[in-house]
Amino acid sequence: MQVPEERPGRIVELSSDECWDLLHSRAVGRVAWSGANGTVIIPVNFVAREGLILFRTTPYSMLARDCAEREVSFEVDDLDEDEHTGWSVLARGRCTREERSSDGPAPWVTGPRVLGLKVEVSSVSGRRVLPPVSRSAGGST
């Protein structure tokens, strides 16, 4: 009797269009930057629009103080731990304060989230983990 063997999934690179589609499919991501106290990663709710990632914060927050006018990374992902599948998208660009606060995302938390920040995306990349493949020990699929 042959025992089925599971071959791990594989990673495929996503196109720019696929990355933007996935960015548009999520409401929460993580913004990361290197600040005075080292690398900082903070989850934010956001919207992606026309090469931009928009989010809001309070004028006195760490995001307002340290993130604006810096190069940042922004990441969204989705994982299925049971199926061993998922995807991740990484956008990079410069974060700036919005001169006029856009109609960006409605804040999920209390407090005056009146300061709009935007990431002008200069590059986007992503990867998808495809599901594992079962095969018999004899090599047939």
Secondary structure, DSSP 8 states (H G I E B T S, - for coil): ----EEE---EEE--HHHHHHHHHT-SEEEEEEEETTEEEEEEEE-EEETTEEEEEE-TTSHIIIIITTEEEEEEEEEEETTTTEEEEEEEEEEEEE-SS--S----SSSS---EEEEEEEEEEEEEEE---EEE-TTS--
